[in-house]
Amino acid sequence: MSLRHQPAVRSLELTGRRVRLATLVEADYPAWLEVRNRCRDWLVPWEPRSKGAPLPAEDHASFTARCAMRERERQLGSGFGFGIFLEGRFVGEVTLSSILRGPFQNGSIGYWIDKDVAGEGLTPEAVVVVLQFAFQTLRLHRVEVAIIPRNTASHRVVEKIGLRNEGVALGFLEINGEWEDHVRYAMTSEEWAVRAHELRTLWLDPS
């Protein structure tokens, strides 16, 4: 039976103090589209896209195909995509992608949030949930976040968590048609072992 005919069951859910991270399913499409439409001008300038390429399709069929692709990545262990939910309301996404095993054991985190709840600490909380999953469940050795230098909102997220700044990678990724430098932040499993209690206390444990 193909994925599109299976029941809309979330294959993975993780919880923080306020947010719930869950794999997206077809039923999430209306809420996802509403946020994307309302926040389009705020989000699109920071999203990877080759020069001259159209914006990614956001119709129902494309969203369903994207959910299926994320599920396949999860099954392969190459990536994990989550919707961010606050009191049951969809407010953004966070991904752990480009996972490589062997002697590398590395993955990359990306995120976006509804502009109406930006600055409330939801994104750092979601990132800490993903870090815990990456290091304690997946047993990765290193996780990184790469951010355009002028994207101050994204920098605040990693600064609140205290990720280590590894410097600037020149022409790192094509964003909105331009090859953009990125500041690379990272954490290793050794750093997580030292800081896990602190980060859980600040972001995950009940107040």
N, C-alpha and C positions, 0 to 999 in steps of 0.2 A: 504493500500500500504506500502511495506517495505521501510525502510530508503534508501536502496541502489538504489531504483528505483525513488526516489524523485529528483527534480532538485537540483543542487549543489548550494544551497543558504546558505550563512553564517548566522547562527542563532544569532550571537552576535558580535558586533564590538565596540571597545573602542579606543579612540585616545589620544595621548600625544602630545608633541611638535614636535617630529620628527617621532616617531614610531606609527604604527597602530597595535592594537591587534585584531585578528579575529579568530574565530573558524575555524579549518582546515577542508577542504573538499577534496574529491577525486582528484580534479584537482591540488592540491598542491603537490601531490606525487613526481613528477620528481624533483622539486626544493628541497623538503625536503630530498629526497634520496641523491641528489648531495652534500648537506651540510653534512649530516650524514657520507657519505663515505669519504669526504675530511677531516673531523674533527674527525674521529673515534678514533684515538689514543689519542686525546686531551680530548674527552668526556667520553669514556667508563670507565676509572679508577674511576670515581666519581659517577657512576650510581648504584642504588640499584639492587642487584642480589644475589640470594642464592648461596652457595658454590656448585660447580659442575653443576649449571644450564647453559644452552646454552645462548648465546646472544639472545635478542628478535628478532623475525623474522621481516625483513624489506622489504618483498615482497609487491607487490601492493595490494593483497587481505588482508594481515595483516594490512596494513595502512588503508584501507577502513574500516575494522572491528574496528580498534582503533578509527577512526573518529566517527563511530556509537556509540561506547561505551562512548566517551566523550559527545556526544549529549544526550545520556540517562542520564548521570550524571548531565548534565545541567538541564534537565527536572525535575530530582528528587531534584535538589538543593544541591547535595552532592559534586559537584566539577565543576570547570570551567577551560577548557584548551584552550589556545590561541597560535596561531602562532604569532611571532613578525615579522612585515614587515617594511622595510625601503625603502621608495620611490617605493613601490610595490614589492620589492625583499624580499623573505623569508630569515630571518637571525637567527631564533631560536624559542624557546618556553618558555612560562611561564604558570604555573598552580596555581590555588587556589584549593586545594584538602583537603580531610579528614574533610570536614565541618560537624560539629556536632552542633545541635541546643539545645533546652531545656535550662538548667541552665549553659551550657558550652559556646555556641555561639562562637566557635573557628574554625579557618581554618589554613592551612599550605601553604606557597608559595614555589615553586621550579622553577628553571630556568636553561636554557643553551643557549649559544650564539655561533654563527659562530666565529671561532678563528680569521678570517680576520677582524672582526669589534670589537673584544674584546678591552676593555679599552677606548672606545669612549663615554661612558656614556649612551649607549642605554639600557643596562640591568637595571641600577638604575631607569631610566625613566619608563621602562616597569613595574617595581615593584611598583613605586609610582602610576601608573595608576591602578594597581590591588588593591593596598591599598585603593585608593579612592572608587573603586567599592565595595570592601568588607565592608567598614565602612558606606558609604553613600547610597548605593543601597541595599546591602544585610543586613545591620544593624548588622554585627557581632560585638562582643565585643573585641575579641583578635585575632591577626594574628601572626603567628610565622614563622621563617626561621631557619632551622637547618643545620649546615655546619661542615664538617670534619675540625678539627683544622689546618691541613696543606694545605687546599685548599685556598691559599692566594687570588686567583682571585675572588672567591665567597665572601670572607670576605670583600674585597674592595667594593663590591656592597652595602652591608648593612651598612658599615662604611660611605660611601658617603651619604647615606640617614639618618644615625644617629639612627638606630634602637637600642633599649636597649639590652645590653648583659645580659642574665639571668644565665649564667654559663654553665658548661659542663655536658652533660648527658652521662654517661659511657655506652659503648656497645649499643648505641642508635638504630643503623640501620645496616643491613648487606649490605655492599658495595663491589661489585666485589668479593664476597665470604668471606669477613672478617667482623666481628662485630666491627664497628668503633664508637669511641666516636664522639659526635657532640656538637659544641657550639650552644646554643639556643639563638636566638635573637627574640624579640617580640615588638609589639606595641598594645596598647589597644585603644578603641574608645575614651577614655578620653584624651589620649596622641595625637591621631589624631586631636581632636577638637582644641587642643592648637597649633599644628604644621601644620595644613592643609594649611593655607595661605602661610607659609614659603615654604613648599614642593611644592605646586603648582607653586609658583613664581620661584623656582629654577629649576624645572623639567618639568612643563607642560605648563605654559603660554607662549605665543609667546614672543620671545626676544625683 
